[in-house]
């Protein structure tokens, strides 16, 4: 278990996508070996969430309106390796920055194991806000704001219409990989398993496995 806390507000709200990023596409769901990440719904004050033109994923930017805030998930217990992979996944459109978020009452912390994709999204609409802020990190949009739309990004629509591109499942548009067949636009921004960022993550997983195997062999040699 690590000591890193991150606030997620977009595609990473879904446990299967978070697991794919942290553990690799061969492990699309959290199982009994991956219960170290705990989550609760939370609010990121003084920010707003927007759709990104031509993309499946949202952006969050600072917002000066007094009632501005973004609801999402606070994930605790992430390791440095997890965060390194999350950095790769987010790419150069975002910067990981320190923020203060407000956990939501009435649900406490839960393991990612067994969570469905609606749990955090739905509970966020039903819970009240705790008074205290906690320190975390999140990914703030640093690319051109001209790409942002005024409309709010919708998690349920993403799950129903776009999530299969992010998990490598079969689709009617496989000839374009993760590219929208109607507009020939990669809505994942290279974050599908076959995309540039997806391949960079695959390389990172392979490097980590090699390091683990080398470490195990060294321990065996030391014990002999």
N, C-alpha and C positions, 0 to 999 in steps of 0.2 A: 504494500500500500504506500502511495506517495503522499506528499503534503501540498500538492498544487490544487488550486480551486479555479475553475473557469466557468464563465457564464455563457450559455449557448442560447441562440435565439432563432435559428434557421434550420437548415437541413440536419444539423447535429442534434436537434431535439429528438430525432428518432433513434432509439437504442441500436438498431441494426446498422445504421450508417456510422454512428459513433464507434461501434465495435469493429466495423470494417476498417475504419481509419486507424484505430489503435492496435488491433490484433491481426488485420489482414483479411482479404476477401474469402479465405477458406473457412473463416469463423464468423459468419454473418450475424450471430446472436450471442449474447452473453450467456455463458454456461456456468457450471458450478466452480470452474477455475477462475472466473472473471467477475467476482462479486465485490471487488475492492472499491469500485466507484459507487458512491452514494449520491443521490440527487434530491433536490426539492425545488418546487416552483419558486421563482423569485422575480423581482422587478428591478430593472436598471433605470434609475431616474435620469431625467435631463437628457434623454436620447430619443430618437425616433427611428422606426424601421420602415424601409422602403423596398419596393420591388426594383430589381435591376433590369433595365431594358434588354430583352433577348436572353435572359438568364432564368434558371429555375430557382436560384437562391436569392436571399435578401441582403440588404446592407443596413448597417446601423451607423448613424452619425449623431454628433452632439446636437441638442435642440434646446433653445432658450425659453420656449413656452413654459409657463409655470406648471402646467399639468402634464408635461411630456414624460413619457416612460415607456419602457419596452418590457413585456412579460416574456419569460423564458424559463430556462432550467439552470440552476446552480449545481455544478458537478464537483464533488470534493473527492480527494484521495487519488488524483491523477499523478502519475510519475513524470519525471523529467523526460523519459523516453516517449511517453504518451504525448507530452506537449511538443516535443520535437516533431513527431509525426503530424500533429495537428497544424503546426506551422507550415509544413510542406503542403498539407491539404488546402489550407487557406490561400496560399500563394501570395503574389505581390500586390493583390488588390486590397489587402487588409494589413493592418499592423496590430500586433497583440499588445494591449495597453492595460495598465492597472486601472481598475474602476471599483466603486463601492456599489453593492447591490443590496436589496432588501429582501430577505427570505420571507416566504408567505407562511402564515400560520395554518393550523388545522390538518397538516399532513405529515410534518416531520420529515426525517430523512429516510429514503428507501434505497435498497440496492437496485442497480440497473437490471438485475436478474428478474425475468418475468414481467417487466414493464411492457405495456403495449404502447403503441404510438400515440394514443389519445390521452394518456394519463396526465402528463404534465400540462398539456394544452387545455384540457377540460378543467382540471382542478384549479388552474390559474384563474379561471372565470368565476370560481365559486369561493375562493378563500379570501381572508382578510390579510392585511399587510402588517407584519411585525414592525415594531418601532425602530429596531436597531439595524444599522447597516453593517455589512461585513466586507472585508477586502477580497477581491477576486481579480481575474483578468478576463478580457474579452477581445474579440477581433473587430476593430473599428475600420470602416471603409476609408481608404486613402486614395482610391482611384478617382477619376473625374466624376464630379457630382452631376454632370450633364447626362450621365447614364442612368441616373435615378429617376424613378417615377413617383408621383405623389401618392399613388395607391399603396395601401398596406399589403404586405406579403401575406398570403394565406397558407397556413400549414396543412389544413385538410385538403385543399386543392393540390398542393404539392404531393402529398401521399397518394392521392387517387390517380393523378395524371402523370407524374414525373419520377416518382421515387424508383421505379424499376430500372431507369437508366443508371441510377447511382449504385445499385447493388449488383449489376451485371446479369440480371435476369433476361430471359428471352422476350423479345418484343417484335412487333410487326415492322419495326424500323431498323432491324439489325444491319441492313446493308449500309446504314450510315453510322453504325456504332451508337454513340450517344447523341447523334445529330438529329435535330427535329426534321423529319422528312418533308414537312410542309414548307419550311423556311430555310433549310440547310444551315441551321445555326446550332452550335453545340451549347445547349442550355446548361451543361455542367461546368463549362469553362475549363475543360480538360480534367475534371475530377472523376470521371467515370473510370472503371477499372482499366479500360484500354486507352484513356487519355494521357496526355503528357504528365500531368500531376499524378494520375493513377499509377503510371509506370515508375515515376520517381518514388512513390510510396512502396511499390513492389521491390525496388532496389534497396530501399531502407530496411524492409522486412528481411530480405536475404542477408544483408550485412549484419543485422542483429542476430539472426540464427547462426551465422558463422562465428560471431564473437561468443555466443553462448556455448557452441560446441567446442571451441578452442578452450574456453574457461573450464568446461567439464573435463576435457582431456587433461588439462594442467592439474586439476584437482586429483584426478586418478593417478597421475604420475607422482604427485606429491605424497599420496597415501601409500604408494608401493615402497 
